[in-house]
Amino acid sequence: MDFTHDTRLSLQALTALVNTRHPDTLTTVADLDDLCDRWRWSGGRNHDEAELQAVRDVRDRLAGFWGADEQTVVNLINALLFEGNALPQLVRHDGFDWHIHATRPDDPLVVRMVVEYAMSMMDVVRAGDLDRLSYCAADDCDQVVLDLSRNRSRKFCDSGCGNRSNVAAYRARRKRAD
């Protein structure tokens, strides 16, 4: 399934947010500002500790999309959309063509994030692509992985685990050859 640009971006931002848990890299308002800038969050912001804490607090709940069965994912999506008072609308802004927003621009950042992520997960469920959500294959890593590759071959997170695994395998082969 080839997801729309806004769905892909939202899924990537969701993965990035969930992966700020271990190690915890979302500890300051500046960290949250960087995350929002990186993923181009529009709408109002408070830029305060309360906003930071609200986003930090939702990460474990959003991580529930990984490793869950379809019905559990659907239940979580529906709960998040209900709690966020989602009302989908088509919008165009900041260089993005038409896409869906389901919250008001002045809703709290965490509400906008949660609803956006739930909306993107609806596309994943409808496409039957929950298998695109996995955990890093490295034994010493607990990061989540979003596989948007055509052949569904992504096994490692973005933290360098794939490279470390390849280097270790290479060294093991060299040792056996010597």
PyMOL commands that set and color helices and strands:
alter all, ss='L'
color gray80, all
select helices_A, chain A and resi 5-18+29-38+49-65+70-83+109-126+130-132+161-177
alter helices_A, ss='H'
color red, helices_A
select strands_A, chain A and resi 89-93+96-101+133-135+144-146
alter strands_A, ss='S'
color yellow, strands_A
deselect
rebuild
show_as cartoon
